[in-house]
């Protein structure tokens, strides 16, 4: 397996070769069934027929997942050659050939849908992340756009990688990674200050969610290292930045869209987290087009 990543894109530590092999095997088992058969291809396509095909973009965006697609073809038939024509994290336009594959046509067709499912979904995440980063940094070059834990179950390492391909940054990977006190924690503790005090026992920096400027003041007095401003307007966030005066890292979450992210970034906030990067990214249209066949 080739090294994961491209164009200097860093890779989440959870995206290991072992994880990738297992995830692709799981996806192929889902698509090919317990016996590993494509009954249509086996009935129609001669066993000795060879082919060359291109994976072709039908949309404009940012590509992610080429190494996953390559692993799909490899697992279906190690005799298939996969040659990427670009790298993850690269901009693409409609008509671009992203990769070339050649080998037994049966294997190409058996791998096609699973390879494209990964490539389309991950490229969609990378593309949406890139658009958010572009909009946000146009208003504030230093603002950081973060993903969230709102990922497809089982695909978190891959989706986090795709966010990085699009220029975004990963938030905490799981609940053990960092302290983030949400509204239900605050309610259970009886208030922001008490929740922050209790969380100090974890030995980790504390971030706490606040719903208004009064809670912001309480979090600042309690010494929270980071404060998540939940569903505040850009005007309220501007006031929060003024009041905090750099005493805590300020993060915006909730109510952020491509239409509003620049306004939030312009407030001077440090970070903006966006769940839609992973839970609502539209897939990039990519197809496999056979361009040549021959007998072995």
C-alpha positions in Angstrom: 0.0 0.0 0.0 1.3 3.4 -0.9 1.8 6.1 1.7 -1.5 7.8 2.5 -1.8 11.5 1.7 -0.7 13.9 -1.0 0.4 17.5 -1.6 1.7 17.7 1.9 -1.7 16.8 3.4 -1.2 15.4 7.0 -2.9 12.2 7.9 -4.9 11.6 11.1 -3.1 9.1 13.3 -6.2 6.9 13.3 -6.0 6.5 9.5 -3.5 3.6 9.5 -2.9 1.1 6.7 -4.5 -1.6 8.9 -7.7 0.5 9.3 -7.7 1.3 5.6 -7.4 -2.4 4.6 -10.1 -3.5 7.0 -12.5 -0.7 6.0 -12.1 -1.5 2.3 -12.6 -5.2 2.9 -15.8 -4.4 4.9 -17.1 -2.2 2.0 -16.4 -4.9 -0.6 -18.1 -7.6 1.5 -21.1 -5.3 1.6 -21.2 -4.8 -2.1 -20.1 -8.2 -3.4 -22.0 -10.4 -0.9 -20.7 -13.2 1.2 -19.4 -15.2 -1.8 -17.7 -12.3 -3.4 -19.7 -12.5 -6.7 -20.8 -10.0 -9.3 -23.3 -12.2 -11.1 -23.9 -9.8 -13.9 -20.3 -9.3 -14.8 -19.5 -13.0 -14.5 -22.4 -13.8 -16.9 -21.7 -11.1 -19.4 -17.9 -10.3 -19.5 -15.5 -12.9 -20.7 -12.9 -13.9 -18.2 -9.9 -13.1 -20.4 -11.1 -9.6 -21.5 -8.7 -6.8 -20.4 -9.4 -3.1 -20.2 -8.1 0.3 -19.5 -10.4 2.9 -17.8 -10.2 6.4 -16.3 -11.7 7.7 -13.1 -13.1 11.0 -14.4 -14.4 14.0 -12.5 -17.8 15.4 -13.5 -17.7 18.3 -11.0 -15.4 21.0 -9.9 -13.9 20.5 -6.4 -11.1 19.1 -4.4 -10.2 15.4 -4.6 -9.7 13.1 -1.6 -9.6 9.3 -1.3 -7.4 8.2 -4.3 -5.4 5.9 -2.0 -8.7 4.3 -0.8 -9.9 3.8 -4.4 -6.5 2.2 -5.2 -6.9 -0.2 -2.2 -10.3 -1.2 -3.5 -9.0 -2.2 -6.9 -6.0 -4.0 -5.3 -8.2 -6.1 -3.0 -10.5 -7.1 -5.9 -7.7 -8.1 -8.1 -4.0 -7.5 -7.3 -3.3 -7.7 -11.1 -5.1 -4.3 -11.6 -2.7 -1.4 -12.1 -3.7 1.9 -10.6 -2.0 5.1 -11.6 -3.1 8.3 -9.9 -3.0 11.4 -12.2 -3.3 13.9 -9.4 -3.0 13.9 -5.6 -5.4 14.1 -2.7 -5.9 17.7 -1.8 -5.6 18.9 -5.4 -8.3 21.0 -7.2 -10.2 19.2 -9.9 -12.5 20.3 -12.7 -15.1 18.5 -14.8 -13.4 16.3 -17.3 -10.2 15.7 -15.4 -8.9 12.1 -15.3 -8.1 11.5 -11.7 -6.6 8.1 -12.2 -6.0 5.4 -14.7 -6.7 1.7 -14.0 -6.0 -1.3 -16.3 -6.4 -5.0 -15.9 -9.1 -7.7 -16.1 -12.4 -6.0 -17.0 -14.2 -8.2 -14.6 -12.1 -6.9 -11.7 -12.5 -3.3 -12.8 -16.3 -3.6 -12.9 -16.5 -5.5 -9.5 -14.4 -2.7 -7.9 -16.0 0.2 -9.6 -18.9 1.1 -7.3 -17.1 0.7 -4.0 -14.1 2.7 -5.3 -16.3 5.5 -6.5 -18.4 5.5 -3.4 -15.3 6.3 -1.3 -13.9 8.7 -3.8 -17.1 10.7 -4.3 -17.9 11.0 -0.6 -14.5 11.9 0.5 -14.0 14.4 -2.3 -17.3 15.9 -1.3 -16.1 16.5 2.2 -12.8 17.9 1.0 -14.6 20.2 -1.4 -17.0 21.6 1.2 -14.2 22.1 3.7 -12.2 24.0 1.1 -15.2 26.3 0.4 -15.7 27.1 4.1 -12.0 27.7 4.5 -11.9 30.0 1.5 -14.9 32.0 2.8 -13.7 32.3 6.3 -10.1 33.2 5.6 -11.2 35.9 3.1 -12.5 37.7 6.2 -9.8 36.6 8.7 -6.6 35.0 7.4 -5.8 33.5 10.8 -9.2 31.9 11.6 -9.3 28.1 11.9 -12.2 26.0 10.4 -12.8 22.9 12.4 -14.7 19.7 11.8 -16.8 18.0 14.5 -17.7 14.4 15.7 -20.7 14.5 13.4 -19.2 11.9 11.1 -20.6 8.8 9.4 -20.1 5.9 11.9 -17.0 3.9 11.0 -15.7 6.5 8.6 -14.4 9.1 11.0 -10.6 8.7 10.2 -11.3 9.0 6.4 -13.7 11.9 6.8 -11.2 13.7 9.0 -8.5 13.1 6.4 -10.8 14.6 3.7 -11.3 17.7 5.9 -7.6 18.2 6.0 -7.4 17.7 2.2 -9.7 20.6 1.9 -7.6 22.8 4.2 -9.7 22.4 7.3 -8.5 21.3 10.8 -9.7 18.4 13.0 -11.3 19.0 16.4 -11.1 16.2 19.0 -11.2 12.7 17.6 -13.3 11.2 20.4 -14.7 11.8 23.9 -11.4 10.7 25.5 -9.3 13.2 23.6 -10.3 16.5 25.2 -12.7 18.2 27.7 -15.6 19.9 26.1 -18.4 20.8 28.5 -21.7 21.0 26.7 -25.1 22.4 27.9 -26.2 19.1 29.4 -23.0 18.9 31.4 -23.5 22.4 32.6 -27.1 21.6 33.6 -26.0 18.4 35.5 -23.3 20.4 37.4 -25.6 23.2 38.3 -23.7 25.9 36.3 -20.8 26.8 34.1 -18.3 27.6 36.9 -19.0 24.4 38.8 -18.8 22.3 35.6 -15.4 23.9 34.8 -14.2 23.3 38.4 -15.1 19.6 38.2 -13.5 19.1 34.8 -10.2 20.4 36.2 -9.7 16.9 37.7 -9.2 15.5 34.2 -5.8 17.1 33.9 -6.7 18.5 30.4 -7.4 22.0 29.1 -11.1 22.8 29.5 -13.4 24.1 26.9 -17.0 25.0 27.8 -20.0 25.8 25.8 -21.9 29.0 26.6 -25.3 30.1 25.2 -25.1 33.8 26.1 -22.8 36.6 27.2 -23.6 36.1 30.9 -22.4 32.5 30.7 -19.3 33.8 28.8 -18.4 36.0 31.8 -18.9 33.0 34.1 -16.6 30.9 32.0 -13.9 33.6 31.9 -14.0 34.0 35.6 -13.8 30.2 36.0 -10.6 30.2 33.9 -11.7 28.0 31.0 -9.0 27.8 28.4 -11.4 27.7 25.5 -15.1 28.8 25.2 -17.5 27.6 22.6 -20.0 30.3 21.6 -23.1 28.3 20.7 -25.7 29.7 18.3 -24.7 33.4 18.9 -25.2 36.0 16.2 -22.1 37.6 14.6 -22.9 40.8 16.7 -22.9 38.8 19.9 -19.7 37.1 18.9 -18.1 40.5 18.3 -19.0 41.5 21.8 -17.7 38.2 23.2 -14.3 38.8 21.5 -14.2 42.3 23.0 -15.0 41.0 26.5 -12.6 38.0 26.4 -9.7 40.2 25.4 -7.6 37.1 24.6 -8.1 35.4 27.9 -9.5 32.3 26.3 -9.6 30.7 22.9 -13.1 31.5 21.4 -14.8 29.1 19.1 -18.1 29.6 17.2 -20.5 26.7 16.6 -24.1 26.5 15.4 -25.8 28.6 12.8 -22.7 28.6 10.6 -23.3 28.2 6.8 -21.3 29.2 3.7 -23.4 32.4 3.7 -22.5 33.4 7.2 -19.1 31.9 7.9 -17.3 35.1 6.6 -19.3 37.3 9.0 -18.4 35.1 11.9 -14.7 35.0 10.9 -14.7 38.8 10.7 -15.6 39.1 14.4 -12.0 38.1 15.3 -13.0 34.7 16.8 -10.2 32.1 16.8 -12.0 29.1 15.6 -15.2 28.1 13.8 -16.5 24.5 14.0 -18.9 23.2 11.3 -20.7 19.9 11.5 -21.9 20.0 8.0 -18.4 19.5 6.7 -18.8 15.8 7.4 -22.6 15.2 7.9 -23.9 17.1 4.9 -21.3 17.3 2.3 -22.7 16.5 -1.2 -20.8 13.9 -3.1 -18.6 15.0 -6.0 -19.7 13.3 -9.2 -17.0 10.9 -10.4 -17.4 8.1 -12.9 -15.3 5.2 -14.3 -15.1 5.3 -18.1 -13.7 2.3 -20.0 -11.6 3.6 -22.9 -10.0 0.5 -24.3 -10.5 -3.3 -24.2 -8.4 -6.2 -25.5 -8.1 -10.0 -25.2 -5.5 -11.3 -22.8 
